[in-house]
């Protein structure tokens, strides 16, 4: 009986280790010398506030307006990721958008859900398996949604449709500034 218990414990430990390792986000580092902290805001909701239903699956499911400031001089492009760390199966990615021009300081409401925007900005696939923004749609309870903006020292040599993990890997060593905005949504 003791031998059986030890075997079960060992198998459980292996499974637990495997499950934890499958949900890891790659570590992303900036350039040596430290990153500049930018400011990211939305006219639709405040930091830590509730995201209006217009920007969720219960409304029009359009992206919220975002704007940023305090951009590092060496910025050559921006990337933005929106995700929900409170999703039941692990972090859920709602938006991946990159190669935003270095002169851009805002994204308007309702960015079209296409792989390539008219200005050359590219969008990746979210966890809904669609290009562009997929709004909050939690199965229940209050979830947090983090909009993370990265200033990069170069445009990324990536095709449209990359995942969050692929974008993070490509940004590694190119981040010169970061900003974050968190909103909540409840169903």
C-alpha positions in Angstrom: 0.0 0.0 0.0 2.8 2.4 0.8 4.5 1.7 -2.5 1.2 2.4 -4.3 0.9 5.7 -2.4 4.4 6.7 -3.3 3.8 6.0 -7.0 0.5 7.9 -7.0 2.3 10.9 -5.3 5.1 10.8 -7.8 2.7 10.7 -10.8 0.6 13.6 -9.3 3.8 15.6 -8.8 4.8 15.1 -12.4 1.4 16.1 -13.7 1.3 19.2 -11.5 4.8 20.2 -12.8 3.8 19.6 -16.4 0.5 21.6 -16.1 2.3 24.6 -14.5 5.0 24.6 -17.2 2.4 24.7 -20.0 0.9 28.0 -18.9 4.1 30.0 -18.6 4.5 33.2 -20.5 8.0 33.8 -21.9 10.1 36.3 -19.9 10.6 39.5 -21.9 13.5 41.8 -21.2 14.2 45.3 -22.3 17.5 46.8 -23.3 20.2 47.1 -20.8 20.0 50.3 -18.7 16.4 50.1 -17.7 13.1 50.9 -19.3 11.1 54.1 -19.3 7.7 54.0 -17.8 5.2 55.5 -20.2 1.5 56.4 -19.4 -1.4 54.6 -21.0 -5.0 55.8 -20.5 -8.4 55.3 -22.0 -11.2 57.8 -22.3 -13.6 54.9 -21.8 -12.6 53.8 -18.4 -10.1 54.6 -15.6 -7.3 52.6 -14.2 -8.9 49.8 -12.1 -12.4 50.8 -13.2 -15.1 48.9 -14.9 -14.9 48.5 -18.7 -18.2 49.6 -20.3 -20.2 46.8 -21.9 -19.8 48.5 -25.3 -16.3 47.1 -25.4 -17.3 43.5 -24.4 -19.0 40.5 -25.9 -22.2 41.8 -24.2 -22.1 45.0 -26.3 -20.5 45.9 -29.6 -17.3 44.1 -28.9 -15.2 46.9 -30.2 -11.7 47.9 -29.0 -11.6 50.9 -26.5 -9.9 54.1 -27.3 -6.3 54.2 -25.9 -3.7 56.9 -25.8 -0.2 57.1 -24.4 2.5 59.6 -23.5 6.1 59.9 -22.1 7.5 57.9 -24.9 11.3 57.1 -25.0 13.2 58.9 -27.7 14.6 55.7 -29.1 11.1 54.3 -29.8 10.8 52.9 -33.4 7.4 51.1 -33.0 4.9 50.0 -30.4 3.1 46.8 -29.5 0.1 46.2 -27.4 -1.2 43.1 -25.7 -4.5 42.8 -23.8 -5.1 39.7 -21.6 -7.1 38.4 -18.7 -5.1 36.5 -16.1 -8.3 35.5 -14.2 -9.6 33.2 -16.9 -10.4 29.7 -15.6 -8.0 27.9 -17.9 -5.1 30.3 -17.5 -4.4 33.7 -19.0 -6.7 34.5 -22.0 -5.4 36.8 -24.7 -7.8 39.3 -26.1 -5.7 41.4 -28.4 -2.2 41.4 -30.0 -1.3 44.4 -32.1 2.2 45.4 -33.2 4.3 47.5 -35.6 2.3 50.5 -34.5 4.2 53.6 -35.9 6.6 55.4 -33.5 4.7 58.6 -34.2 1.4 57.2 -33.1 0.2 58.2 -29.6 -3.3 56.7 -29.7 -5.5 54.0 -31.0 -9.1 55.0 -31.8 -12.2 53.1 -30.7 -13.2 50.1 -32.9 -10.0 49.1 -34.6 -11.1 46.8 -37.5 -10.5 43.1 -36.9 -8.2 42.6 -39.8 -4.6 41.2 -40.0 -3.2 44.4 -41.5 -4.4 48.0 -41.0 -4.2 50.7 -43.6 -1.3 52.4 -41.8 0.8 49.2 -41.8 0.0 48.1 -38.2 -0.3 44.4 -37.9 -2.6 42.3 -35.6 -2.1 38.9 -34.2 -4.6 36.2 -33.3 -6.3 36.4 -30.0 -7.4 33.3 -28.0 -10.8 33.5 -29.7 -8.7 32.5 -32.9 -9.6 35.8 -34.6 -7.5 38.8 -35.7 -7.7 41.9 -33.6 -9.6 42.7 -30.5 -12.0 40.3 -28.7 -13.6 42.0 -25.8 -14.1 40.8 -22.2 -16.5 37.8 -22.0 -15.9 36.2 -18.6 -17.9 33.1 -17.8 -18.7 34.6 -14.4 -17.4 36.9 -11.7 -15.2 39.9 -12.0 -12.1 39.6 -14.2 -9.2 42.0 -14.7 -8.0 43.0 -18.2 -4.5 44.3 -18.7 -3.7 46.5 -21.7 0.1 46.4 -21.9 1.9 48.8 -24.2 5.5 48.3 -25.2 7.8 50.9 -26.9 10.3 49.1 -29.0 13.7 50.1 -30.5 12.8 48.6 -33.9 9.9 47.4 -36.1 9.4 43.7 -35.7 10.1 41.4 -38.6 6.9 39.4 -38.1 4.0 38.4 -40.3 0.4 39.2 -39.4 -1.4 36.7 -37.1 1.3 36.0 -34.5 0.4 34.8 -31.0 1.2 36.6 -27.8 4.0 34.2 -27.1 5.5 34.8 -30.5 5.3 38.5 -30.1 6.9 38.4 -26.7 9.7 36.4 -28.0 10.3 38.8 -30.9 10.2 41.8 -28.5 12.8 40.3 -26.2 15.7 42.7 -25.9 13.9 45.5 -27.8 11.7 47.0 -25.1 12.7 50.6 -24.2 9.5 51.5 -22.4 6.3 50.1 -21.0 2.9 51.1 -19.8 -0.1 49.3 -18.4 -3.8 50.0 -18.0 -6.1 47.6 -16.1 -9.9 47.5 -16.4 -12.4 45.1 -14.9 -15.5 43.5 -16.3 -18.2 41.4 -14.5 -21.0 39.2 -15.8 
